Amino acid sequence: MNKIAVVGTGYVGLVTGTCFAETGNHVTCIDIDEAKVNKMRSGEVPIYEPNLETYFDRNIAAGRLQFTTSLEDGIRDAEIIFLALPTPPGEDGSADLSYILGVAEELGKLIKDFKVIVDKSTVPVGTAEKVEAAIKKNTSLEFAVVSNPEFLREGFAVSDFMKPDRVVLGTSNEKAKNIMEKLYKPFVRQGNPIYFMDEKSAELTKYAANSFLATKITFMNEVANFCELVGADIDKVRAGIGSDTRIGKRFLFPGIGYGGSCFPKDVQALVRSGNDAGYTFEILKSVIQINQNQKTILFPKIRNYFKGSLEGKRIAVWGLAFKPDTDDIREAPSLYLIEKLLESGAKICAYDPEAMGNVKAVLGDSIDYAGDEYSVLKNCDALLICTEWGIFRNPDFNKIKESLKELVIFDGRNLFDTEEMNSKGFYYSSIGRKLIEQL
């Protein structure tokens, strides 16, 4: 059993703390938001993540998972301190390290014995050195800084943590290496690797992984856009190239761009880090621009269908989160499309199983919200699909027909078969596939 402190209770911090508690460790999660801490103490999970609530409740009941607003109290008995703090992008794309370095300076004032300080946040190359220097400002005691980037997919974060593809640990300290290896041993019993490397390589591994995946998605979106021009079918192209084991089948689905807290921020930060080092990531600069354009790729299609005028048109939206199985709306394509539609005079009614509260906090009453996937369609001129939630994949098309004023669907996630939709009488416009007019 280890005594662990986790500073920050966002997606990464709360999943990290809860999952470590699930394997028998004693974990104290620390957050400056007193209202949030009080809610967690009372058993309320502040984020939506499948299976998190089960572990959360179980470990609070067992006394293995606790919460505090006091950094001093939270780290007092901990041997390992995880920093899971936000690193938001600045205007120039660089990662803001002020939260991490601020806590690091405070740790220097508070630690009384050897501690392993772990960078769990996604941070630029060289951050471990900065954290070490910040701590040393206020202490001469021995400590170690480890880079341990997270590889958690929202919607699958708990399973990703409990059964990781790999664990990456960057440290040059042998004592810290032994402690971290023992900590992660229960999570890799099936033989998945723990990679030990230097701190800078570990930091870059996370940025490189996310940037590669973002590039793969963006490439497929480019191919999909080209398919529409030449009459090819992106689904057939995807199957054809995905069977090549060098390419693989994952991250080949076209759509209206990537969003979330990781890909946009990490690609920008790697470009900025390159600039700082005198290197230009030309591919990644293109990825950023292309993805931004892709988020609103459906807007001209919608406008053209309504003969150039959206004034007074009412559009139903299925899905607001940037991906299914999360309530995260950061950089969600839905928000960009809704903004364009509102600017053009359209009215919006939206439904999402989990993200409507977060959207309402941003958009307020500028759009309407519905209680389910069918009531959102009432008196609407078209349906726009932005997130591929499972409940949208096999809907009751008769109910859709009864509610929509026109049988028009713009699908940003390619949920349905084009010929089947045509046979049902729908005007169905998707991504990278031939538009088949109504029979």
N, C-alpha and C positions, 0 to 999 in steps of 0.2 A: 504494500500500500504506500503510495506517495501522497504527500501533501502539496497541492497545486493551487496556485492563484492564477486567475484569468482576468486581465484588465481589459474591459470592454465587453459588452453583451449584445453586439449586433449578430448578424447571421453567423459569422465565423466564431466569435467568442462564445456565444451561447451553445452552439453545437459542440464546440471543442470541450467546454466545461462539462456539459451534460454527458457526452460520450466517455470522457475520462472517468467521470463518476460511475458510469455504468459498468466499468471494469474494476470497480472496487477502490478507486482512489478517493481521497477526501478533497473536494474542490470548493474553493471560494471564488465566486464571480464578483467583480468590482465594477461599479458604474457610478458616474457622478450624478446621474439622473435619479433623484430620490423617489419621485413618483413611480418610475419604472421599476426600481428596486423593490419598492413596497408591493407592487403588483406581482412581481415574481415570487416574493416571499409568501404571498397569499395563494400561490399556485397558478397564476395567470401567465401563459406563454405570450410574450410580446410580438412574436412573429409567427407566420404560418409556414410550417415545414413538415411534410409527412413524417409521422412516427416520432417526432421530437417530443410531443406532449406526453406520450407514454413513458419514455425514459425520464423526462423532466419530473413528472409526478412521482415516479417510483423512487428516484434518488433523493428528492426532497423528503419523502416519507421515511427513507432509510437514514437520513441525516448526513448523507455523503455530499449533498449539494446545497450550498449556502450562498447568501448574497449580502453585500455591504456597499455602502458609499465611501467607506474609509479605506484609502490605499494602505495606510499604516497597519490597520487591523487585519486587512485582507492578506497582506504578504508576510505578516510576522512569523508564522510557523511554516510557511511554504518553502520547500526546497527548489521548486521550479516555478517560475513566473512567466506566463505567456502574455505577450503584448498583442492584443487583437483589436487594435484601434484603427479608426478610419484614416485613410490616406487620400483624401479627395483631390481631384485634378485642379491645378491652378489654371489661369487663363492661357498660359503658355503650354499646358499639357503636363507640366511637371507634377510629381506627387508631392503633396503637402505633408511634410514629416513633423509638423509642429506638435501634433498630439503625442506622437511616439517619443520625440526628443524631450518634450515637457515632462512626461511621466518618467523617462529615463533619469533626468536630473533629480526628480523627487526620490526615485529609488536610491540614488547615491546617498541621500540624507537619511534614509530609513533602514537600509539593510544592516544587520548586526552580525551576520555570519555568511558563509559561502552560499551563493544563489546561482542558479542557472537562469539567465534571462533569455527568453525565446522570442524572436521576431516571428509571429504567426501572420501578421499582416503582409500583404503584398507590397514589397518595397523595392526601390531602385538599387542597383549595384552600388555597394559602398555604404549602405545603411548600417550594417553591423558595426563598422568602424565608428560611425557617428554616434551610435547608441553607446558603445563602449566609452568613447570620449566624454559623452554627456554624463554618464554615471561616475566616471573618474573625477569629475569636477568636485564631487562632494564626498568621496570616500577613497581610502587607501586599502580597503579590505579586498580580499581575493573574490572574484566572481567570473563567470563565463557568459559570453553572448553567443547564442546559437541562431542560425537562420533555418527556419522550418516552415517553408511556404505551404499554404493549404491548397488542396486540389478538390474542392467541394463544389458540386453542381447544385444550384438551387433546385429544389424539388427532389433531390437525391442526396442531400448533404449528410443525413444520418447514416445511410447505407455506405456512402463513399468514405465516411470517417471510420466506420466500424470494420469495413473490408476494403482498405485502400489498394489501388493498383500498385502503388509504391509510396514509400516515405522518403522524403529528401531532407537530409540533415547536414547543414553546413557548420562545421566547427573545427578549430585547430586545438581544442582543449581535450585531452584524453579523459579527464574526470567527467567532463560534461558529456562526452561521447558515450561513456559507460552508463551514465544515468539515463540518457535519452534512449539508448538501445533497450534497456530494461523496461522503460515506460511504454515503448511501442511494441514490445515483443508480443503481447496478447492480440494485437491487431493483424499480425502477419503470420499466423500459425499455418495458413495454407501455403506458405512459401513465397509470397510476394516479397519483393526486395526492399531492404532499407539501404539507401544510397548515402554513404558518407562522402563529403567533399568539402572543399574550402567554402567559406562564407559567400564570397562573390559569385562563385559558380552556382550555389544554391539559389541565391537571389535572382540570378539571370534565368535559371531553369523555369521559374514560374512565369516570368514575362515572355520568354520564348515559347512556352507551351501555349499560352492563351493567344499570343499573336499569330502563331501558326494556325490554330483552329479558326480564328477570326478570318485569316486569309483564305482558308479552305471554304468557309461559308461564302465569303465575298466572291471568290472565283466562280462558284456554282451560280450565284445570283447573276453574275455577268453572262455566263453561258445561257442561263434561262432567258435573260433579256434578248440575247442574240437569237435564241430559238424562236421567239415570237416574230422576229423580223423575217426569218427564212422559212418558217413553217415546220420546224423540227419540234420534237416533243421532249421536254426536259426529263420526264419520268423515264423514258427509254434510254436517254443519254446517261442518266444517273445509274440505272441498272447496269448499263454496259461498262461504265468505268469503275463502278463500285465493286465489281467482281474481280478486279485486278487487286491482288493481295498487297501490292505496293501502295495502293491508294486507300483501300478499305471502304466500307459502306457507310461509316458514320460521318456526320456533318456534311452530307451531300444534298440535303433537302433545301431547295430554294424557297425564298419567301420575301418578306418585307424588311429584311435586315436583322442584325443582332442588336440586342440592348443589354440591360442589366447593369450590375455594379462592377463587373470584372472586365469583360472584353473591351468596351469603349475606353475605360480608364487605363487599362494595362497597355493597350496598343499605343495610346497617346504618350504614356509615360516612357515606353521604350524608345519611341521616336525622339522624345525630349532628351533622354539619357544619351542617345546616339549623338544628338546635336552637341551636347555638353562635352562629349569625348572627341568631337570633330568628325563624326561619321553620320552619313545621311541614309536612313532606311527608306529608300525610294519605294519599295513595294508597300511598306506599311503606310506611308503617306497616301498612296493611292487607295489602300484598303479603307482608310478613314473617310476619304471623300466619297468613294463609291457607296459605302454603307450608309452614309448620310443621305445620299440621293435615293437609295433603295427604300428607305423608310416611307417615302411618299410616292413611290412608283405607281401606286394605284390611283392616286388623286386625279391625274389627267384622264384616266380611263373612266372614272366616275363622272367627271365633268363633261367629257365628250358624249357619254351615253345620254346625259340630260341636255344635249345640244348647247353646251357652253354655259348654261345657267343653273346654279344650285340654289338660287334664292327661294326660300320657303320649302325646299325639299327636306323631308325628314328621313334620316338615315339611322338604321339600327346597327349597333356594334356588338359583336360577340367577341369578348376577350379584351382585357385592358392590361393585364400583367405582361411583362416582356416575354414570358414563357409560361407554360402550364405548370401547375403544382407549386405555385408561389404567389405571394401577394406583392411582390417587388415590381414597382413601375418605373424604376430608374432607367432612363433612356429607352423606354418602351416605344416601339414604332406606333402604337395606337395613339399616343399623345400627339405625335407629330401629324398624323393623318387627321385627327380630330381638330387640331389647330387650323389646318388648311381648310377643312370643311366649314368650320365656324366662320373663318374669314371670308368665305365665299357665300355666306348667307344661309347655309344649311342648318338644320336643327338636328341634334343628336340625342338618341336614347341608347344607353349602354347597359350591358350586363356582363359581369364577371363573377365567378364563384367565390373569389377571395379578395380581389383587389379594389373593389368599389369604394371602400372606406378611404384608402390611400389616394385614389383619384379625386374623390370629393374634397379632400384636404387641399388639393392643388387647383382643381377646376371649379370647385364650389357648385353653384347652381347654374353655371353656364351650359350644362348639359343635364338631361334627365337620366334617371337610373331606374332599372326594372328589377323585379323580384325573381325572375327566372328567364330561361332562354326563349320562351315563347311569348310571354307578355311584352317583352321588349320590342317585338315585331309589330305590334298593333298600330295600324294607320301609318306605317312607314313605307317609303317609296323604294327602299332597297336595303339589303343586308350586307354589312361589311364584316368580314371575319379577320381578326387581328391576332388571336391566340388560339393554339390548337389544343384546348382543353378536351379531355376525353368525352365529356358529355355532348360536345358539338359534332363528334365524328359519325354518329349514327342517329340523326334526329328524325322526328316524325315530320316528313315532308308535307303531309296533308295539313298538319297544324300550321306549318310555315305558309302554305298556300292560303289558308283561311285568314291569316293575319296581315300579310303583306299586301299593300295596294297594287304593287307590280311584282311579278315573279323575277326579281333581279338580285343576283348575288355577286359580290366582288370578294374573292377569297384570297387573302394574303398568305395562306398556309397550305393550299392545295389539298383540302380535306376530301374532296369528292371527285368521282370519275366524270370527265367532261361529257362523254356520250350519254351516260346515264342521266346526268342533269338535263341534257338537251331533251331526252325522251320524256322527262317529267314536265317539260314545258318551261324550264327556267332559262333566262339569259344568264350565263355563268361565265364570269371572267376571272381567270386565275393567273398564276405566274409561270411563264415559260411554256405554256401549252396553247394549242390552237383554239381560238374562240369559235365555237360552233353556234351559229344562230339558231333561234327557236324553230321547231318544226312548223 
